[in-house]
Amino acid sequence: MFPFLGKMMEITKGTLKLEPKILMVNEDFVSVIIQFSASRDNALMSMAGVDLLKIQNGQIKEVWLFSEDQEAENTFWGK
């Protein structure tokens, strides 16, 4: 996950901002309601999301990311 975040910081020239709002835990799963924003090449993005992480033996094993507006986020990242 950290290499992925590092690449996002590189692409946005350090403008990526992640603001966790609510953290919830249920056994091996952690969900985080998050506000995130970034800019790149005259494009701006700011929206809410939910990150769902599966934790095993104290390590992140799987990650699912949900965006408030997946189409807008895909456009921002050039997908």
N, CA, C and O atoms as a GROMACS GRO file, in nm:
protein
  316
    1MET      N    1   0.082  -0.119   0.000
    1MET     CA    2   0.000   0.000   0.000
    1MET      C    3   0.087   0.126   0.000
    1MET      O    4   0.054   0.225  -0.066
    2PHE      N    5   0.198   0.122   0.074
    2PHE     CA    6   0.281   0.242   0.084
    2PHE      C    7   0.350   0.278  -0.048
    2PHE      O    8   0.362   0.397  -0.078
    3PRO      N    9   0.395   0.181  -0.129
    3PRO     CA   10   0.448   0.219  -0.262
    3PRO      C   11   0.341   0.285  -0.349
    3PRO      O   12   0.370   0.377  -0.426
    4PHE      N   13   0.216   0.238  -0.336
    4PHE     CA   14   0.103   0.294  -0.410
    4PHE      C   15   0.082   0.440  -0.370
    4PHE      O   16   0.065   0.527  -0.456
    5LEU      N   17   0.082   0.467  -0.240
    5LEU     CA   18   0.067   0.605  -0.191
    5LEU      C   19   0.185   0.692  -0.234
    5LEU      O   20   0.167   0.809  -0.268
    6GLY      N   21   0.304   0.635  -0.233
    6GLY     CA   22   0.422   0.709  -0.277
    6GLY      C   23   0.411   0.753  -0.422
    6GLY      O   24   0.447   0.865  -0.457
    7LYS      N   25   0.360   0.664  -0.507
    7LYS     CA   26   0.341   0.696  -0.649
    7LYS      C   27   0.236   0.806  -0.666
    7LYS      O   28   0.251   0.895  -0.750
    8MET      N   29   0.130   0.800  -0.585
    8MET     CA   30   0.026   0.903  -0.592
    8MET      C   31   0.084   1.039  -0.549
    8MET      O   32   0.051   1.141  -0.609
    9MET      N   33   0.169   1.039  -0.447
    9MET     CA   34   0.233   1.164  -0.404
    9MET      C   35   0.324   1.218  -0.514
    9MET      O   36   0.331   1.339  -0.536
   10GLU      N   37   0.393   1.128  -0.582
   10GLU     CA   38   0.481   1.170  -0.692
   10GLU      C   39   0.401   1.234  -0.805
   10GLU      O   40   0.436   1.341  -0.854
   11ILE      N   41   0.294   1.168  -0.846
   11ILE     CA   42   0.210   1.216  -0.956
   11ILE      C   43   0.150   1.353  -0.923
   11ILE      O   44   0.139   1.439  -1.011
   12THR      N   45   0.111   1.373  -0.796
   12THR     CA   46   0.046   1.498  -0.758
   12THR      C   47   0.145   1.601  -0.704
   12THR      O   48   0.106   1.705  -0.651
   13LYS      N   49   0.272   1.570  -0.717
   13LYS     CA   50   0.378   1.661  -0.669
   13LYS      C   51   0.356   1.700  -0.522
   13LYS      O   52   0.374   1.815  -0.483
   14GLY      N   53   0.317   1.600  -0.443
   14GLY     CA   54   0.303   1.621  -0.300
   14GLY      C   55   0.174   1.687  -0.255
   14GLY      O   56   0.160   1.720  -0.137
   15THR      N   57   0.078   1.707  -0.346
   15THR     CA   58  -0.046   1.775  -0.307
   15THR      C   59  -0.152   1.680  -0.253
   15THR      O   60  -0.255   1.725  -0.202
   16LEU      N   61  -0.130   1.549  -0.263
   16LEU     CA   62  -0.229   1.454  -0.213
   16LEU      C   63  -0.246   1.472  -0.062
   16LEU      O   64  -0.148   1.471   0.013
   17LYS      N   65  -0.370   1.490  -0.020
   17LYS     CA   66  -0.400   1.509   0.122
   17LYS      C   67  -0.506   1.407   0.162
   17LYS      O   68  -0.612   1.400   0.101
   18LEU      N   69  -0.477   1.328   0.265
   18LEU     CA   70  -0.570   1.228   0.315
   18LEU      C   71  -0.610   1.266   0.456
   18LEU      O   72  -0.525   1.284   0.543
   19GLU      N   73  -0.740   1.279   0.479
   19GLU     CA   74  -0.790   1.318   0.611
   19GLU      C   75  -0.886   1.211   0.662
   19GLU      O   76  -1.004   1.212   0.627
   20PRO      N   77  -0.836   1.118   0.745
   20PRO     CA   78  -0.926   1.018   0.803
   20PRO      C   79  -1.029   1.085   0.892
   20PRO      O   80  -0.994   1.173   0.972
   21LYS      N   81  -1.154   1.046   0.880
   21LYS     CA   82  -1.262   1.106   0.958
   21LYS      C   83  -1.315   1.009   1.064
   21LYS      O   84  -1.328   1.047   1.180
   22ILE      N   85  -1.344   0.885   1.024
   22ILE     CA   86  -1.399   0.787   1.116
   22ILE      C   87  -1.331   0.653   1.090
   22ILE      O   88  -1.321   0.610   0.975
   23LEU      N   89  -1.283   0.589   1.195
   23LEU     CA   90  -1.217   0.460   1.187
   23LEU      C   91  -1.305   0.356   1.258
   23LEU      O   92  -1.349   0.379   1.371
   24MET      N   93  -1.331   0.243   1.192
   24MET     CA   94  -1.413   0.138   1.251
   24MET      C   95  -1.340   0.004   1.237
   24MET      O   96  -1.280  -0.024   1.133
   25VAL      N   97  -1.346  -0.078   1.342
   25VAL     CA   98  -1.276  -0.206   1.342
   25VAL      C   99  -1.376  -0.318   1.372
   25VAL      O  100  -1.460  -0.306   1.461
   26ASN      N  101  -1.364  -0.427   1.296
   26ASN     CA  102  -1.446  -0.546   1.318
   26ASN      C  103  -1.359  -0.667   1.287
   26ASN      O  104  -1.338  -0.702   1.171
   27GLU      N  105  -1.308  -0.730   1.392
   27GLU     CA  106  -1.219  -0.844   1.381
   27GLU      C  107  -1.098  -0.810   1.293
   27GLU      O  108  -1.017  -0.726   1.332
   28ASP      N  109  -1.085  -0.874   1.176
   28ASP     CA  110  -0.968  -0.852   1.089
   28ASP      C  111  -0.987  -0.738   0.990
   28ASP      O  112  -0.902  -0.718   0.903
   29PHE      N  113  -1.095  -0.665   1.000
   29PHE     CA  114  -1.123  -0.560   0.902
   29PHE      C  115  -1.122  -0.422   0.969
   29PHE      O  116  -1.169  -0.405   1.082
   30VAL      N  117  -1.068  -0.326   0.897
   30VAL     CA  118  -1.068  -0.187   0.940
   30VAL      C  119  -1.126  -0.105   0.825
   30VAL      O  120  -1.082  -0.117   0.711
   31SER      N  121  -1.225  -0.023   0.856
   31SER     CA  122  -1.278   0.068   0.754
   31SER      C  123  -1.251   0.211   0.800
   31SER      O  124  -1.261   0.243   0.919
   32VAL      N  125  -1.219   0.295   0.704
   32VAL     CA  126  -1.188   0.435   0.734
   32VAL      C  127  -1.268   0.523   0.639
   32VAL      O  128  -1.254   0.512   0.517
   33ILE      N  129  -1.352   0.609   0.694
   33ILE     CA  130  -1.416   0.712   0.612
   33ILE      C  131  -1.314   0.823   0.602
   33ILE      O  132  -1.261   0.871   0.703
   34ILE      N  133  -1.287   0.865   0.480
   34ILE     CA  134  -1.175   0.956   0.454
   34ILE      C  135  -1.216   1.067   0.359
   34ILE      O  136  -1.300   1.047   0.271
   35GLN      N  137  -1.159   1.182   0.375
   35GLN     CA  138  -1.172   1.291   0.278
   35GLN      C  139  -1.036   1.302   0.211
   35GLN      O  140  -0.933   1.308   0.280
   36PHE      N  141  -1.033   1.305   0.080
   36PHE     CA  142  -0.904   1.315   0.012
   36PHE      C  143  -0.910   1.418  -0.100
   36PHE      O  144  -1.015   1.441  -0.161
   37SER      N  145  -0.795   1.479  -0.125
   37SER     CA  146  -0.787   1.581  -0.230
   37SER      C  147  -0.647   1.582  -0.288
   37SER      O  148  -0.552   1.536  -0.225
   38ALA      N  149  -0.637   1.634  -0.408
   38ALA     CA  150  -0.507   1.646  -0.477
   38ALA      C  151  -0.524   1.735  -0.599
   38ALA      O  152  -0.636   1.763  -0.643
   39SER      N  153  -0.412   1.779  -0.651
   39SER     CA  154  -0.413   1.852  -0.778
   39SER      C  155  -0.301   1.798  -0.866
   39SER      O  156  -0.199   1.748  -0.818
   40ARG      N  157  -0.323   1.809  -0.995
   40ARG     CA  158  -0.221   1.769  -1.093
   40ARG      C  159  -0.256   1.829  -1.228
   40ARG      O  160  -0.372   1.823  -1.271
   41ASP      N  161  -0.159   1.885  -1.293
   41ASP     CA  162  -0.178   1.935  -1.430
   41ASP      C  163  -0.307   2.016  -1.446
   41ASP      O  164  -0.386   1.988  -1.536
   42ASN      N  165  -0.330   2.114  -1.362
   42ASN     CA  166  -0.448   2.201  -1.367
   42ASN      C  167  -0.579   2.130  -1.336
   42ASN      O  168  -0.686   2.188  -1.357
   43ALA      N  169  -0.574   2.008  -1.286
   43ALA     CA  170  -0.695   1.936  -1.246
   43ALA      C  171  -0.698   1.928  -1.094
   43ALA      O  172  -0.595   1.910  -1.029
   44LEU      N  173  -0.817   1.943  -1.038
   44LEU     CA  174  -0.836   1.933  -0.893
   44LEU      C  175  -0.933   1.821  -0.861
   44LEU      O  176  -1.026   1.794  -0.937
   45MET      N  177  -0.911   1.756  -0.749
   45MET     CA  178  -1.001   1.650  -0.704
   45MET      C  179  -1.017   1.664  -0.553
   45MET      O  180  -0.919   1.684  -0.482
   46SER      N  181  -1.140   1.655  -0.506
   46SER     CA  182  -1.167   1.655  -0.363
   46SER      C  183  -1.297   1.579  -0.341
   46SER      O  184  -1.401   1.616  -0.396
   47MET      N  185  -1.291   1.471  -0.262
   47MET     CA  186  -1.411   1.391  -0.238
   47MET      C  187  -1.393   1.301  -0.118
   47MET      O  188  -1.284   1.288  -0.062
   48ALA      N  189  -1.502   1.240  -0.078
   48ALA     CA  190  -1.501   1.144   0.031
   48ALA      C  191  -1.481   1.004  -0.024
   48ALA      O  192  -1.507   0.976  -0.141
   49GLY      N  193  -1.436   0.917   0.064
   49GLY     CA  194  -1.420   0.778   0.026
   49GLY      C  195  -1.422   0.688   0.148
   49GLY      O  196  -1.424   0.735   0.262
   50VAL      N  197  -1.422   0.560   0.122
   50VAL     CA  198  -1.412   0.459   0.228
   50VAL      C  199  -1.300   0.365   0.188
   50VAL      O  200  -1.299   0.311   0.078
   51ASP      N  201  -1.205   0.346   0.280
   51ASP     CA  202  -1.098   0.250   0.260
   51ASP      C  203  -1.127   0.131   0.351
   51ASP      O  204  -1.153   0.149   0.470
   52LEU      N  205  -1.122   0.011   0.296
   52LEU     CA  206  -1.145  -0.111   0.372
   52LEU      C  207  -1.017  -0.194   0.367
   52LEU      O  208  -0.969  -0.228   0.258
   53LEU      N  209  -0.963  -0.227   0.483
   53LEU     CA  210  -0.838  -0.300   0.491
   53LEU      C  211  -0.859  -0.431   0.566
   53LEU      O  212  -0.929  -0.435   0.668
   54LYS      N  213  -0.798  -0.537   0.515
   54LYS     CA  214  -0.798  -0.665   0.584
   54LYS      C  215  -0.663  -0.678   0.652
   54LYS      O  216  -0.559  -0.668   0.587
   55ILE      N  217  -0.664  -0.701   0.783
   55ILE     CA  218  -0.542  -0.709   0.862
   55ILE      C  219  -0.523  -0.852   0.910
   55ILE      O  220  -0.615  -0.914   0.964
   56GLN      N  221  -0.402  -0.905   0.891
   56GLN     CA  222  -0.367  -1.037   0.943
   56GLN      C  223  -0.228  -1.030   1.002
   56GLN      O  224  -0.134  -0.981   0.939
   57ASN      N  225  -0.214  -1.079   1.123
   57ASN     CA  226  -0.085  -1.079   1.193
   57ASN      C  227  -0.023  -0.940   1.197
   57ASN      O  228   0.099  -0.925   1.182
   58GLY      N  229  -0.107  -0.838   1.217
   58GLY     CA  230  -0.058  -0.702   1.229
   58GLY      C  231  -0.015  -0.638   1.098
   58GLY      O  232   0.046  -0.531   1.100
   59GLN      N  233  -0.044  -0.701   0.984
   59GLN     CA  234  -0.006  -0.646   0.853
   59GLN      C  235  -0.127  -0.630   0.763
   59GLN      O  236  -0.223  -0.707   0.771
   60ILE      N  237  -0.123  -0.528   0.679
   60ILE     CA  238  -0.228  -0.507   0.580
   60ILE      C  239  -0.212  -0.612   0.471
   60ILE      O  240  -0.108  -0.617   0.405
   61LYS      N  241  -0.313  -0.695   0.452
   61LYS     CA  242  -0.307  -0.802   0.352
   61LYS      C  243  -0.386  -0.769   0.226
   61LYS      O  244  -0.348  -0.809   0.116
   62GLU      N  245  -0.497  -0.696   0.242
   62GLU     CA  246  -0.580  -0.660   0.127
   62GLU      C  247  -0.637  -0.521   0.152
   62GLU      O  248  -0.659  -0.481   0.266
   63VAL      N  249  -0.662  -0.449   0.043
   63VAL     CA  250  -0.717  -0.314   0.052
   63VAL      C  251  -0.822  -0.296  -0.058
   63VAL      O  252  -0.801  -0.333  -0.173
   64TRP      N  253  -0.935  -0.239  -0.020
   64TRP     CA  254  -1.039  -0.201  -0.115
   64TRP      C  255  -1.064  -0.052  -0.095
   64TRP      O  256  -1.079  -0.006   0.019
   65LEU      N  257  -1.069   0.024  -0.203
   65LEU     CA  258  -1.088   0.169  -0.197
   65LEU      C  259  -1.218   0.205  -0.269
   65LEU      O  260  -1.240   0.163  -0.383
   66PHE      N  261  -1.302   0.280  -0.204
   66PHE     CA  262  -1.429   0.323  -0.261
   66PHE      C  263  -1.432   0.476  -0.263
   66PHE      O  264  -1.405   0.539  -0.161
   67SER      N  265  -1.465   0.533  -0.376
   67SER     CA  266  -1.469   0.679  -0.391
   67SER      C  267  -1.612   0.728  -0.404
   67SER      O  268  -1.700   0.658  -0.454
   68GLU      N  269  -1.634   0.848  -0.358
   68GLU     CA  270  -1.764   0.913  -0.371
   68GLU      C  271  -1.805   0.925  -0.518
   68GLU      O  272  -1.922   0.910  -0.552
   69ASP      N  273  -1.708   0.952  -0.604
   69ASP     CA  274  -1.733   0.967  -0.748
   69ASP      C  275  -1.620   0.898  -0.824
   69ASP      O  276  -1.522   0.961  -0.863
   70GLN      N  277  -1.636   0.767  -0.844
   70GLN     CA  278  -1.530   0.688  -0.904
   70GLN      C  279  -1.494   0.736  -1.044
   70GLN      O  280  -1.376   0.735  -1.082
   71GLU      N  281  -1.592   0.778  -1.121
   71GLU     CA  282  -1.565   0.826  -1.257
   71GLU      C  283  -1.477   0.951  -1.254
   71GLU      O  284  -1.383   0.962  -1.332
   72ALA      N  285  -1.508   1.045  -1.166
   72ALA     CA  286  -1.426   1.167  -1.154
   72ALA      C  287  -1.285   1.134  -1.108
   72ALA      O  288  -1.188   1.193  -1.155
   73GLU      N  289  -1.273   1.039  -1.015
   73GLU     CA  290  -1.139   1.001  -0.969
   73GLU      C  291  -1.061   0.934  -1.081
   73GLU      O  292  -0.942   0.962  -1.100
   74ASN      N  293  -1.126   0.846  -1.156
   74ASN     CA  294  -1.058   0.782  -1.269
   74ASN      C  295  -1.010   0.887  -1.370
   74ASN      O  296  -0.898   0.876  -1.421
   75THR      N  297  -1.092   0.986  -1.398
   75THR     CA  298  -1.053   1.093  -1.489
   75THR      C  299  -0.933   1.168  -1.434
   75THR      O  300  -0.839   1.197  -1.508
   76PHE      N  301  -0.934   1.199  -1.306
   76PHE     CA  302  -0.823   1.270  -1.244
   76PHE      C  303  -0.692   1.193  -1.261
   76PHE      O  304  -0.589   1.252  -1.295
   77TRP      N  305  -0.695   1.063  -1.236
   77TRP     CA  306  -0.573   0.981  -1.245
   77TRP      C  307  -0.539   0.941  -1.388
   77TRP      O  308  -0.435   0.880  -1.412
   78GLY      N  309  -0.627   0.975  -1.484
   78GLY     CA  310  -0.595   0.946  -1.623
   78GLY      C  311  -0.630   0.804  -1.666
   78GLY      O  312  -0.565   0.748  -1.754
   79LYS      N  313  -0.732   0.747  -1.603
   79LYS     CA  314  -0.772   0.610  -1.638
   79LYS      C  315  -0.892   0.611  -1.728
   79LYS      O  316  -0.939   0.504  -1.768
   0.00000   0.00000   0.00000
